[in-house]
Amino acid sequence: MPLAELTLENLRCIDKAELAFGPGTNLVFGANGAGKTTVLEAVFLLGRGRSFRTRLNERLIQHGKPLARIMGQVSAELVTRRLGIEIQRSAEGKTGTIGRLDGADLRSFAELALAFPVQAMDPDAHKLIEEGSARRRRWLDWAVFHVEQGFASSWARYQKALQQRNAALRSGRAEFTAWDPELAREGEVLTGARERVAMALAPYWSEVTAELTGLEITLDFQPGWDRDDSLADLLAASAGRDRDRRSTTVGPHRADLTLRMSGRVAREVLSRGQQKLAAVALNLCQLEFLKREHGLSPTVLLDDPSAELDRDRLARFIARVEALETQLIVTALDRDSPLFGQPETVFHVEQGRVFRV
């Protein structure tokens, strides 16, 4: 469902703002540092419970304020849902993030993700290629979550068992193997779901990356252990090594998507610009897969999409985004940005204040 209304308070440089979006293209323009990306960040928080710019939500709270609050409303046909995120800082310096859906506190941000699917593409997109496996796992898991029933609960159970096992390993307790059956059972389930989605994404990846980059870049899913053996067997076989390292060394928490060109890891041979194109291709192939095969149209956030893209590749990118026929919230330096035609709504951000134009 598209986002219809957004209210944010004490988020980075913005004291308070209220925005009403259309279901099509929405433009947010203003000078660098004015707060455009903060608006996108607020939208992303409503669907993910976290920022796409930092892992620490407490950094989003405006200096000197006890909390930051984001509220939104998504609507489609006769259905309306109210979303909320509150990031709190206590007098003792402790922080926490509370999610709400239709006025009720949530136990998991997964409920927000179901109510409001959202994906972001920003100038730091290259980090999806350049950085470690955790970012790529999150990217894949977001798609798996939306198409594989039961994935979220298996993932949560696996994470809990992994935390318990690693805590036992760090403390030197011999009973760390008591968690192996749970790890093995849930690890096999969630890895099977990841494999199915990674396989389904493959043809979309081949098509999009060929058009945007002109390069032959392969995309392979690495499950985190040798699938010729069961996870249960490998957990048992690695017990001694895990005890020495005080950490669980095999399992889906070590999974990755490996991008290679001419047999070499892509980040070692691609330029920064090529890495960004590859990351954009990853996001586009994911969105096209969700749209074509599952009828899902997430809200797409585009932060300065023209940065580092030449005219030809930008035109191809725009054509594929427009074919998604989904809600877009786009930032630009000026109002006359022609990227996606005439926007439904336009907002000007200036010195932390947001105005409807």
SEMARNU-359212 format. One line per field, with one value per residue (C-alpha): x, y, z; residue in one letter; residue number from 1. Coordinates in steps of 0.001 Angstrom, whole numbers, plus 500000, padded with zeros to 6 digits. Layout:
<rs>
u <- (X,...)
v <- (Y,...)
w <- (Z,...)
type <- (a,...)
seq <- (NUM,...)
</rs>
This chain:
<rs>
u <- (500000,501384,502181,499517,500601,503829,504567,508029,509337,512862,514477,517991,517679,513859,511913,508521,507039,503783,503584,500770,502002,500333,500389,502609,505736,506527,509436,511352,513852,516284,519943,522454,522153,518639,517000,515762,517335,515927,512428,513321,514895,511640,509663,512131,511916,508157,508594,511819,512214,515713,517516,519250,522033,523074,522756,522184,518723,519727,521848,518633,517284,517729,520388,518958,515623,514470,512880,512202,508776,507616,503994,502402,499284,499156,496004,494743,491147,489134,492047,493973,496767,498459,502188,504472,508102,509362,513069,513576,516561,516283,517939,520487,521406,519682,517882,515170,512906,509184,507059,503290,500640,497099,497898,499232,502867,504655,506790,508485,509141,508154,504566,505483,507263,504141,501936,504330,506976,509618,512983,515632,518336,520789,524237,525859,524342,527831,528196,525907,528783,531767,531016,530672,528044,525654,524327,523707,521965,519590,518920,518057,516108,513798,512632,512472,510368,507735,507407,508230,505584,507068,510522,510355,509513,512245,514745,513782,514070,517432,518768,517663,519301,522473,522687,522281,524890,527417,526813,527557,530697,531956,531451,533176,530117,530218,526436,526619,525774,522327,521289,522454,519100,517250,519980,520032,516255,515594,518811,517797,514341,515478,518330,515932,513776,516804,517927,514525,514350,517980,517275,514118,516026,518732,517022,516026,519605,520983,518579,518937,522694,523354,521319,522629,526287,527080,529158,528853,528573,527474,525397,525717,524129,526502,524443,527059,528027,528678,525207,526597,526401,523570,523898,523472,526503,528664,527727,528836,532045,532934,532318,536028,536812,533805,534989,538437,537050,534138,531790,529574,531531,529014,525399,523120,524348,527444,525515,526366,525526,528781,529157,531971,533308,535686,535976,537100,535135,533366,534386,538039,537719,534801,535260,533168,530822,530473,529815,527005,525512,525681,523969,521245,520800,520414,517656,515885,515950,514526,511714,510868,510779,508385,506184,505986,505830,504128,502167,504004,504708,506850,507240,510604,512817,515325,517878,519451,519133,521083,524301,527126,524913,525659,522797,522354,522342,520156,517576,517578,517274,514340,512526,512765,511667,508676,507690,507286,504207,504701,504880,508124,509541,512468,514926,516633,518530,515944,512252,512697,514190,512773,513665,510195,508015,505562,505312,501964,503234,506249,507917,510670,513037,514953,517004,515118,511643,509370,506901,504283,504759)
v <- (500000,503472,505980,508685,510747,511277,513216,513448,515144,515752,513691,514909,518531,518534,519765,518864,518238,516944,515614,514155,511978,510865,507227,508109,510277,512650,515103,516461,519143,521446,522274,519779,519434,520907,517666,515944,512606,512837,512742,509546,508164,508721,506867,503960,503763,503263,500098,498711,500017,501206,503735,503047,505461,504218,501061,503114,504647,506836,508921,510059,511873,515612,516932,517805,516046,512934,511216,511234,510246,509213,508503,507528,506261,503850,503478,501333,501003,500694,499670,502149,501309,503643,503138,504589,504582,506200,506346,507173,508324,508123,510467,507691,507654,504372,504198,502058,501925,501189,500270,500688,499480,500806,502144,498879,498311,495705,492775,492667,495187,492440,493565,497012,495490,493548,496623,498933,497408,500020,499933,502676,503513,506176,507512,504960,502072,500817,499590,496685,495451,496851,495927,492601,489904,491250,493997,491567,489095,491854,492712,489117,488439,491400,489794,486309,487665,488928,485752,482800,482107,481340,482718,485504,483129,480658,483498,484773,481330,480762,484113,483427,479991,481429,484127,481544,479218,482036,483283,479787,479619,482977,481949,478600,476510,472972,472850,475141,472108,471966,474618,472614,470868,474209,475817,472911,472700,476418,476932,474351,475935,479519,478518,476603,479737,481879,479439,479432,483222,483584,481139,483041,486326,485006,485713,489213,489875,488726,490977,494116,493993,493449,496550,498841,497817,496091,493650,489930,489725,486465,486302,483194,482338,480963,479325,479576,475903,473058,471855,468442,467841,468566,471571,469267,467201,470242,471861,468681,468495,472130,471985,471985,474872,476815,476263,477615,480642,481138,481634,479545,479225,477508,478263,480657,483622,483386,483274,485657,486625,486510,488743,487776,489047,486855,484599,487356,488901,491922,494448,493756,494625,497048,500815,502777,503799,500209,499046,501562,500382,496776,497708,499591,496507,494346,496555,496789,493042,492488,494997,493590,490049,491091,492983,490425,487203,488252,491392,493385,497078,498544,502271,503159,505896,507445,509752,511899,509154,511103,511043,509139,507850,509009,510131,506825,504621,507100,506896,503085,503209,505632,503489,500401,502295,503777,500283,499268,501546,502062,504968,506938,509486,511194,513835,516388,519656,521702,521648,521342,517848,516145,512581,511102,513676,515891,514782,514540,516362,518610,519550,522083,521412,524403,524547,521646,522935,521245,523183,521870,523671)
w <- (500000,499171,501892,502059,505082,506993,510177,511711,514830,516131,513371,512533,511348,511066,514102,512687,509256,507812,504254,502155,499285,496080,494909,491930,491773,494632,494468,497467,496435,498168,498682,500011,503780,503876,505077,501886,502738,506277,504759,502887,506048,507939,505269,505340,509135,508922,506868,508287,511844,511000,508836,505523,506555,509997,512105,515271,515488,518439,516062,514402,517475,517261,519639,523046,522454,524362,521356,517653,516374,512894,512080,508806,507127,504210,502165,499309,498175,501417,503663,505831,508306,510782,511338,513977,515085,518285,519077,522745,524776,528566,531063,531707,528026,527194,523855,522344,519305,519575,516567,516438,514029,514267,517749,519207,520201,518106,519163,515754,513000,510557,511034,509728,506742,505795,506085,504227,501901,501061,499293,499017,496493,497627,496650,498983,497009,496144,499741,498822,496636,498494,502104,503907,503629,506302,504034,501176,503509,504632,500993,500117,503310,502705,499447,500991,503844,501397,499329,501610,504238,507641,506803,509401,512249,511242,510994,514462,516036,514378,515599,519155,519178,517645,520309,523051,521544,521072,524629,525929,523792,525040,528636,528076,528936,527547,526982,523930,521758,523342,520814,517794,517019,516911,514816,512386,512014,511485,509531,506943,506606,506148,503833,501603,501362,500523,497833,496139,495987,494869,492023,491041,491003,488656,485292,486416,487476,484108,482206,484305,484837,481133,480264,483000,483197,479915,481982,482620,486398,487948,491122,493277,496613,499257,502053,504825,504858,502431,501435,500560,504317,506731,509005,511997,510956,510318,513630,515389,513341,514028,517804,518656,516340,517631,521198,520316,518488,520904,517989,515682,512445,510149,509351,507459,509526,507320,504027,501199,497647,495695,492646,490276,486972,484971,487982,490344,493206,491708,494357,493540,489857,489536,489792,492290,489477,488275,491829,492109,488810,489990,493263,491389,489184,492297,493654,490307,489689,493181,492606,489161,490558,493343,490899,488089,490075,493302,492455,495148,494491,497277,497702,496160,497623,495213,496795,494068,491407,488778,490836,489121,486268,482737,480505,478675,481767,483646,480841,481026,484798,484630,482066,484278,487386,485580,484386,488046,488239,491939,494378,494042,496455,494756,495970,493749,494080,492182,491403,487647,487799,484669,485596,486072,484359,486222,489876,491650,494720,495272,498558,499159,502068,503368,506569,508137,507186,504652,502491,500041,496727)
type <- (m,p,l,a,e,l,t,l,e,n,l,r,c,i,d,k,a,e,l,a,f,g,p,g,t,n,l,v,f,g,a,n,g,a,g,k,t,t,v,l,e,a,v,f,l,l,g,r,g,r,s,f,r,t,r,l,n,e,r,l,i,q,h,g,k,p,l,a,r,i,m,g,q,v,s,a,e,l,v,t,r,r,l,g,i,e,i,q,r,s,a,e,g,k,t,g,t,i,g,r,l,d,g,a,d,l,r,s,f,a,e,l,a,l,a,f,p,v,q,a,m,d,p,d,a,h,k,l,i,e,e,g,s,a,r,r,r,r,w,l,d,w,a,v,f,h,v,e,q,g,f,a,s,s,w,a,r,y,q,k,a,l,q,q,r,n,a,a,l,r,s,g,r,a,e,f,t,a,w,d,p,e,l,a,r,e,g,e,v,l,t,g,a,r,e,r,v,a,m,a,l,a,p,y,w,s,e,v,t,a,e,l,t,g,l,e,i,t,l,d,f,q,p,g,w,d,r,d,d,s,l,a,d,l,l,a,a,s,a,g,r,d,r,d,r,r,s,t,t,v,g,p,h,r,a,d,l,t,l,r,m,s,g,r,v,a,r,e,v,l,s,r,g,q,q,k,l,a,a,v,a,l,n,l,c,q,l,e,f,l,k,r,e,h,g,l,s,p,t,v,l,l,d,d,p,s,a,e,l,d,r,d,r,l,a,r,f,i,a,r,v,e,a,l,e,t,q,l,i,v,t,a,l,d,r,d,s,p,l,f,g,q,p,e,t,v,f,h,v,e,q,g,r,v,f,r,v)
seq <- (1,2,3,4,5,6,7,8,9,10,11,12,13,14,15,16,17,18,19,20,21,22,23,24,25,26,27,28,29,30,31,32,33,34,35,36,37,38,39,40,41,42,43,44,45,46,47,48,49,50,51,52,53,54,55,56,57,58,59,60,61,62,63,64,65,66,67,68,69,70,71,72,73,74,75,76,77,78,79,80,81,82,83,84,85,86,87,88,89,90,91,92,93,94,95,96,97,98,99,100,101,102,103,104,105,106,107,108,109,110,111,112,113,114,115,116,117,118,119,120,121,122,123,124,125,126,127,128,129,130,131,132,133,134,135,136,137,138,139,140,141,142,143,144,145,146,147,148,149,150,151,152,153,154,155,156,157,158,159,160,161,162,163,164,165,166,167,168,169,170,171,172,173,174,175,176,177,178,179,180,181,182,183,184,185,186,187,188,189,190,191,192,193,194,195,196,197,198,199,200,201,202,203,204,205,206,207,208,209,210,211,212,213,214,215,216,217,218,219,220,221,222,223,224,225,226,227,228,229,230,231,232,233,234,235,236,237,238,239,240,241,242,243,244,245,246,247,248,249,250,251,252,253,254,255,256,257,258,259,260,261,262,263,264,265,266,267,268,269,270,271,272,273,274,275,276,277,278,279,280,281,282,283,284,285,286,287,288,289,290,291,292,293,294,295,296,297,298,299,300,301,302,303,304,305,306,307,308,309,310,311,312,313,314,315,316,317,318,319,320,321,322,323,324,325,326,327,328,329,330,331,332,333,334,335,336,337,338,339,340,341,342,343,344,345,346,347,348,349,350,351,352,353,354,355,356,357)
</rs>
